[in-house]
Amino acid sequence: MSNTTSSHNHSHCINEQDQKAITNKRYLPLLLINYACLFVGSLSSSLLSKYYFNHKGSSRWVSTWVQSVGFPLLVIPIFLPYYLFKSTERKPFTHFTPKILALSIFIGLMLGLNNLLFSWGNSYLPVSTSSLLLSSQLVFNLILSVIIVKQKITFMNLNCVILLTLGSALLALESNHDRPQGLTRAKYFIGFIATIGAGLLFALYLPIMEMIYKKVYCYAMVMEMQLVMEIAATALASVGMAWDGGFAEMKREGREVFDKGERVYWATVLSNVVSWQLCFMGTAGMVFLTCSLTGGICMTALLVMNVLGGVLVYREEFGGVKAVSTVMCGWGFCSYVYGMYVKNKMKQLDPDLDHKQITNISPPNLIQMDQIVAPSPHHNGV
C-alpha cells in the first residue's frame, strides 16, 4: 500500500513539474502578491522605524521587538484557507517534522539578531544611507549562494552585484558628509558597522532558506515555517526587552518622551508591526517562488525606493554621491531583470532547453497550497 502511495505521489510530482515554469498562470499572481507585500512592507517599515527614532523614541529593543511580534497575523494565510474557506485539503502543519521545527527556531533566532543590528544601525544613520549600505548584502548573498545552494555565477548576476556593491562602497567613502548634526563619529561608525552586519546576516539567511524550502511541500508550509521563525525572533527580542526594561520603557515613552503624543506613538508601533510582517512574508514568498539571489536583488532594488522615501519624507540630503549610488543600484537591477527576460524568451522558444541553463527563471517549489509535491531531485536552485 505504501509503495502504491509513493508511486502515485512520484507520478503526481512528475505530472506537476511543468507547473513550476514562470509562464504558469498560478505562479505569476502569487509572485506579484508577494512582491507587492515586499514593496509596501520594505518601504513603510524603513520610514516608520526612522520616524520612531526621529521623534525621541530611543529603545532599540522596542524597534527590534516590533519587527517580529506581529507573527499572529500569519494565522490568516495559514489557517483560514483550510478552516474557513475550505479551499485546501491540506491541514495546517501537516508533515511539519521535528527537523523543520528545529531549523525554523534556529533561523528565527538568527533573524532576531539581524533585527537588532538593523535597529541599531537605523537609530544612528539616515534612512537613505542605511538603505544604500544594506545593498552590500548582495555580494555576500552571491558568495554564500554559490557555497550553500550551488548558485551559478552568470554575467547578469555578477554585473548586478558589482554595480550595487560599488554603489555602497562609493557611499561609504563619502559617509562623513552625511553624518547628522550632534551625532559623534563613534556612533556613526557603530551604526555603519551594525548595518553592514545586518546585511551580512540577511545574506546568510536567504540561501539557507532557499536550501530548506527545497524540502517543503507547498506555499502554506512556507508561512508555517515563517510563523515559527517569527515566534523565535520575538522570544529573543522579548528577553532583551525584559532585561533592558523595554516593556516599562514603552509605556513611559508613549506618555512622556515621544514628542507626537501617546496616541501617535502607539499608532507608529502598530503600523511598524504590520509593515514588518508584510516585508518578511514577501521575502519568504520571493525566495520560495524564485531563489535567494533573486529575492536579494529584488529587495536591493526596493532599497532605492527607500533612499528616495527618506529624501522626500525626511528631507534628507541627496547629493551627488547618493545620486550616483542610486543610479548604479537601478542600473544593476535593470540589467538583472533584462537577463531574466531574455532567458524566459529562450525557454519559450525552446521548451526542451536544458534545465540547468535556465535555472534563473524556474521557481524551486510548486506554489499550490493544497498539493504536496516533492522537489525534483534534479533541481539545483536558481
Secondary structure, 3 states (H helix, E strand, C coil): CHHHHHHHHHHHHHHHHHHHCCCCCCHHHHHHHHHHHHHHHHHHHHHHHHHHHHCCCCCHHHHHHCCCCCHHHHHHHHHHHHHCCCCCCCCCCCCCCHHHHHHHHHHHHHHHHHHHHHHHHHHHCCHHHHHHHHCCHHHHHHHHHHHHCCCCCCHHHHHHHHHHHHHHHHHHHCHHHHCCCCCCHHHHHHHHHHHHHHHHHHHHHHHHHHHHHCCCCCHHHHHHHHHHHHHHHHHHHHHHHHHCCHHHHHHHHHHHHCCCCHHHHHHHHHHHHHHHHHHHHHHHHHHHHCCHHHHHHHHHHHHHHHHHHHHHHHCCCCCHHHHHHHHHHHHHHHHHHHHHHHHHHHHHHCCCCCHHHCHHHCCCCCCCCCCCCCCCCCCCCC
